[in-house]
């Protein structure tokens, strides 16, 4: 394993410790049961229906394997940073998308520029592309991914186009892995950080202000402080393209904490965001804990649910998941750039230092601590979690417009609980509010985050993987 990979894993560990409408207008007819005698021989993308069904099965299985492989990005038992997770998901789903569109070109490919291979087995190409992409982006997942691949590919080895499918899968995975090989993520975006000295300036938070986390001799650890400045986004032009406006519209952080809006936000999170806050309702506590899970995994689950409800075929499903995860990566890069541009303090620091902030309408509470300890070791503004939700909702809405059935989803951070939403927009709003209830963010950071995320999502959905055949407009 390279030293860069080790650095990335270390950074991931540090932040993770903290932490029935119509199909899309870009789509042809949806897949139905191949055994139905009413189903035409060619139903999707001009290929036999049995192959179309197998292609969708391969897309879904490969996407699931990427999720299963993600924990291997960090040492055993360690939590995983969402911005690291999103990179694996994006690379894998782009490879899947490019494989499909190198056989039947319906949408622009992202990385692969090789010739169209119409004779290739669609399912074989998808499975092979995913296998190579996952192992290339997450080498520690090789054993498990190879076992998954062997089981999945076994039913396709005797079909026509198998060898061509394998070759194509290798090709498209290599294309995206090569494109992302020097994307600035290997070092984890970690660098020495020195907190400011004015009221409102970000301060190291416990336990990241203890000697065990003082890696650079600056008194503590702030994660991904250079991520937004050094990584290459997938779609947005730069991480600063959608930089959030100044916190509370103030000229400085010390001026921001004197505003009436900050005062309101401060007293709100102080009252409902702490571990022992009696003012937080049971429903708010459930929302807080439900949405603690990493956004790339949680929104992948929601996108899969919507795709199934709308009966999207393999091409539309792969495009949705690829855009979603490229958007998640770009959303985190954008948010982290804004966070370290403004360096605004977290609620836990604000409560501890309220007597020194110059605002007569804020007061401290001894031993105030967040509901889901600890606060992530990055600045407050804007909320990256809210941004990721806004990006995901925007992309799903762009690709699958109109009102569909209610969405029910689950969460790995609150097992056994499911929540239902009338739309992805409603889910994104609750996701954002959860960061107030859990004590991680002020309301202003949450509102700015979801707005920033929607801007990123709008851009990603309208810029990448566009339809290339007017028959699918």
N, C-alpha and C positions, 0 to 999 in steps of 0.2 A: 504494500500500500504506500502511496506517495506521501511525503510530508505535507503537501497541500491538502490531501484528503484528510489527514489526521487533524490539521488545523480546522478544517471545515467541521469535522465531527465534534471537535472540542467546542467550537462556537455554537454548534447546534445544541450541545448538551447544556451549555450555560443558559441560553435563552429558553430552552424547553423546561429546565428546572423551574424557571419562572412561569413559567406559564400554566265536455268532451268536444273540444274545438278541433279545427282542421290541422293537418300537418303543416310544417313550415312551408311558405310559398317557394322555398328553394328545393322542395322535395317532390319526388314522384309518388306513386301509390305506395302505401305501406305494406309491409310483409304480413301475410296471413298464413295459416297452416298449410303446409305443402301437401298434406293428404286430402285437403278439401277438393272434391272433383270440380268445383266451380272456379278454382284458382287457375289462371292461365299458365301456360308452360313458362313464359317469360314474364315476370312480374316486376322485377326491380333491376334497374340499370341494364336492361337488356340481357341478363343472364338467367339461366334456369332457376326457378323458384327454390329448389332444394339447395342450390349453391348460395342463394341470397340468404336463406335461413342459416346455413352453416357460417356464412360471413358474419352475420349479426351475433351468433353464438360465440364466434372467435373474438370479436371486438369486446363483448361483455366479459368473457373469461380473461382476456389479456388485461383489461382495465382492472379487474379484481385482483389479478396477480401483482400488478404494480402497487396496489394498496397493501397487499399482504407482504410485499418485499420492503416497503418503506421503513419499518423498524430497523432493518439491517443497515441503514444509513448512519446509525449511531451505535455506540457500544451496547452490548446486551443489557436490557433492563432500563436503559436511559430513555427519557422522553425525546421527542423529535421536534426541532424548530419548524414552523410551518413554511418559512421561505425556502428551506432546504428540501422539504417534502414536495413542494410545488414544482421544483426543478425536475425531480424524477418523474412526476406525473406528466409534466408537459412534454418531456423528451419521449416518453413512452407513447403517449397518445398522438403526438405528431408523427411518429414512425408508423403507427397504425393507420392514421389518416393518409399519409403519403403512399403507403402500400396499396390501399384501396384505389386511390386516384391515379396510380401508375398502371392500373389494370383497366378500370373504367373511369376516365377523367371527367368527373362532374364538378369538382372544386379545385381551385389552385392548390398545388402542393407547396409545402413550406420550405423544405430543405432539398429534397431529391429533385434532380433535373435530368435523370436518365430517360431512356426511351420507354414508351408505353409497351407493356407486355400483356397483351390481351389473352394470351394462352395460359398465363400463370393461374394456378389454383388460388382462389381468393382467400380461403380460410388458411391455407398453408402460408401464404405471404404475410397475412396479419399475425399469425402466431409466431412466425420466425422473426419478423420485425420487432415484435414486442419482447421476445426472448433476448435478442441482441441488445435492444435499447435498455432494458432493465439491468442486465448484467454490466453493460458498458457504463451506465450512470451510477450503479450501485453494486460494485464487485462483490461485496460480502453476501449478496443475495444469490450468488451463482448456483449454489447447490440446490436450494429450494426451487429456484426458477427453472433449472434444468430438469428437475423432477416433474414440475408442472408441464413443461414443454413436451417431455417425452409422453406423458399421459394424453395430452391434448392432440398431438400431431399423429398419434398412432392410427387414428381412423382415416387419415388423409394420405398415407404413404402410397397407396395403390391407385389413387385417382389421377386422371389426366391433369397434366400441368403441375405435378408435385415438384419436380426438379426446378422448374421455372419459378414456382412460388418460393421455394427456399432461396434461390439466387436473388430474387427480388427483395425478399425480406432482409437478407444480409445487406443489400445495397442501400435500401432506404434507411435502415438503422444506422449504418455507417455515415450516411449523409448528415443526419441530425446530430449524431455524436461528434462528428468532426466540426460541425458549425458551432457547437457549444463547448468544445474542448478548452478554449481559452476565453471563457466568458466572465472571468473575474471572480468566480465563486470559490475557487480552490482554497483561498486563505481565510474564508469565512467573513471577510469584511471587518475583521477585528483589528483595532489599533489602540495605542494609548489614548486615554480620554481624561481630560481635566475638567471637572465641573465648574460652572460659573459661580460667582459670589453674590449675585443680586437676588432679591426676592423673585420667585418664579422660575429661577434657573434650575435645570435638572440636577438632582443630587443622586449619588449612588444610594440604592435602597437595600435594606437588609434581606438576605445575608450577603449581598454582593458588595457591601461596604466593610467586610471583615478581611483580616489578613490572608485567609485562604483563597480569596478571589482577587487579591491585589497583584495581578500578573505583571503589571507594567510599572509598579511603584508610584502610582498616582492616587492611591487610597481606596481603590475599588475597581469594579468591572462594569463596563457598559458594553453590551453586545452589539455587533453589526454596525459599529459607529461609522464604518467606511463602506458598508454594503451598497447604499444608494449611490455613492460616488464612484464605485469601482466595477460593479457588475454590469453586464450587457443585457438589457431587456430583450424579450422575444419579439415584441411588436412595437411598443411605444418607442419614440425616437430617443429619448433620454429619460432618466429617472426624475428629472426636474421639470419635464414637460407639463405635468399637471400638479405642480407644487401648490399646496394649500395656502390660503391667505394667512396673514399674521394672526396669532392667537388673540382673540377678542378684539381684533382690529386695532390693537395698541401699538405704539412705536417701540415698546420694549416689554420684556417679561415683567419687570418691576411695575410698569404702568398697567399691564394686563391684570395683575392681581388686585388692582384698585377699582376695577370697573364693576358696575352693578351686575352685569351678567356673570362675571366670575364669582362674585359673592353669592349669587343664587346657586350657581353650579357647585360651589364649594360646600355650602350648607346642605345641598341635596345629597351629594355623595358621602359626606360625613355622617348623614343620618341613616342612609340605607345601604352603604357599601361595605360596612365592616363585618367582621366575623360574628360579633355579638349584637349587631344593630337590631333593636326591637321594632323599629319603624318599618323594616323591610317585611313585606308580606310573604306568606308561604309560596304564593304563585311567583313572586319576583325571585325568590330563592331558587325555585325550580328552573326558571328561565336562566338565571345566572350560571348555574352549574351545568345545565343542558348544553349551553353554547361554549363552554370552556374548551371543547375539543378543537383540534387544528382545523382551520377553515378549508384548506384544500381537500381534506378527506370528507368533511361534513358536506361541503357543497358538491363534491363529486357524487355523493350518495343522493342528494336532492336532484341533481341533473339526471342521474340514471333513472330515478323515479318518474320524472317528467317525460323523459324519452320513452319509457315503457308505456306510460299512460297515453301518449300521443302516437304510439306504434311507429316510431321512427325506424327506418331501415339502417343497415350497417353504415352506409355513407354519411347519413345525417347524424347518426349517433356518434361516429368517430369524429366528425367535424365539431360537433357540440363539445365533446370532451376535450379535444385538442385546444379549441379556443378558450374554453373555461380555464384550463390549467395554465396556458400561456398568460391568460389574463390574471390569474392568481399570482403568478410569479411577478409579473409587471406591477401589480397592485402593491405587493410587499416592497418591491424596489422603490416605487414611487413614494410610499408612505415613509419608509425609512429615510429617504432623502429629505423629506419634509421634517421628520422628527429631529434629525440632527442639524437641520438648518435653523430651527427655532429653539431647540433644547429646553422645552417647557417641563416643569416638574410634575411628578406623579402625585395623585391625591395623598398617598401615604406620607410623602415628604411635606406636602402642603399642610396637612393636619399637625404634624410634629412641629412645624416651624411657623404656625399661624401667628404666634405672638410677635414675630419679627418681620411680618410681611407688610407692615404699614397700613393695613386695612383694619379699621376699628370694628368692622362687622363680621370678622372671622375670629374664631376662638379655637383653642386646641382641646383635644381629649387625650388623656394619658393612655398609652398602650393601644392606640387605634391601629388595627391591622385589617387587611383585606379579607374577604370571605374565602377566596381560593388562594391561599398563600403559596408562593410569594408573588409580589408584583414583578412582571417581566422587566429585566434590566435594560430597558430602552426608554427614551422620553415619552411623555404622554401624548403630545399633539402632532398629528391627528391620530385617531385610533386605527391601527393597521387591521384589526379584526373587523371593524365596521367597514373599512375600505374593501377588504376582501369580499365581504358579503355584498356590498354595493356592486362591485365588479361582476361577481357571479350572477346576480339577479339581472343586471343589464344585459349580459351576454345571452342568458337563457331567454329573456324577453325578446331580444332581437331575432334570435334564430327560431323561436317557437312562439309567435305572437298569438294574442287572443286568450280568452279565459278558458282554462281547462278544468279538470276535476280538482278538488281539494288535494293538497299534498300532505301526506303523513310521513314523518321521518323520525329517525332515532339518533342516538348519540353515544359514542363510546365513553364520554365523560360522565354520563348519567345512565348507566345500563338499566334496562327494564322500563324506561320511560319513553313514550312517543309523544310527539306534538304535531298538530294538524294546522295547516295554513290555507287560506283561500287563494293565495298566489305566492310566487317567489318574492315579490316585492314585500309582502307582509312578513315573510320569513326573514328577509334582510333587515327590516325595521326592528323586529324583535331581537335578532342577532346583535344589532348595534346597541340597543338599550341594555342588553345583558351586561355590557362592560361597565355600566354605571352601577348596576345591582351587585356586581362582583367586586366593586371597589377599585377597578383598574383605571378608570377614565372619568374625566369631567364630561358633562353633557356636550359642551362645545366641541371637544375632541371627537366625540361620537358623531355629531352632526357633520362636522367637516370631513370626517373619514368616509362616511357613506356617500357624501357628495363627490369627493375625490375618486372614490372607487367607481361610481357610476360614470364619471368622465373617462376613466381608464377603460372600463368595459365598453362604453359606446365606441371608443376609438378602436379597440381590438376587434370588435364584432364587425365594424364597417371597413376595416383595413386588410385583414388577413383571411386567407382561405375562402376567397370569394367565388361565387358560381362562375363557371367558364362556359356553360352551355345554356343558351336561351331557353331550351326546353325545360330547364329546371329552375327558371326564375319564378 
